[in-house]
Amino acid sequence: MVQQKIVIKVQVRCDKCRSKAMETAADTDGVISVSLQGKYKDTVVVTGDGVDSASLAKRLGKKLGHASLETVEEMKEKPGVDNGETKG
C-alpha cells in the first residue's frame, strides 16, 4: 500500500492532552510515525500505511473533546531511493 500523511487539528489544553493525543494516534493500526506540530502543538501529523483517517479523527475527538481532519495526502517516493534493489 501507499504511505499517507494525515493532519488532524486537535483541542489541547495541557501537556497531558498532548501525550494522550500522541498515544491514541500511535495505538492505531498502520501508523508508522506521529508528531505534534504548530505554534501550540495542536496539530497531530500521522504517517502510516493503510490508516483509516476518519476513524482516527473520531477516536481523537472522543479522547480530547474535539478533533478535525485537515488533510490526507499520499506520500510520494523520493527520487534516488532504490527501494532495496541493488545494481550489478
C-alpha positions, 0 to 999 in steps of 0.5 A: 500500500501507499504511505499517507500523511494525515493532519488532524487539528486537535483541542489541547489544553495541557501537556497531558492532552498532548501525550494522550493525543500522541498515544491514541494516534500511535495505538492505531493500526498502520501508523508508522510515525506521529508528531505534534506540530504548530505554534501550540502543538495542536496539530497531530501529523500521522504517517502510516500505511493503510490508516483509516483517517476518519476513524482516527479523527473520531477516536481523537475527538472522543479522547480530547473533546474535539478533533478535525481532519485537515488533510490526507495526502499520499506520500510520494517516493523520493527520487534516488531511493532504490527501494532495496534493489541493488545494481550489478 
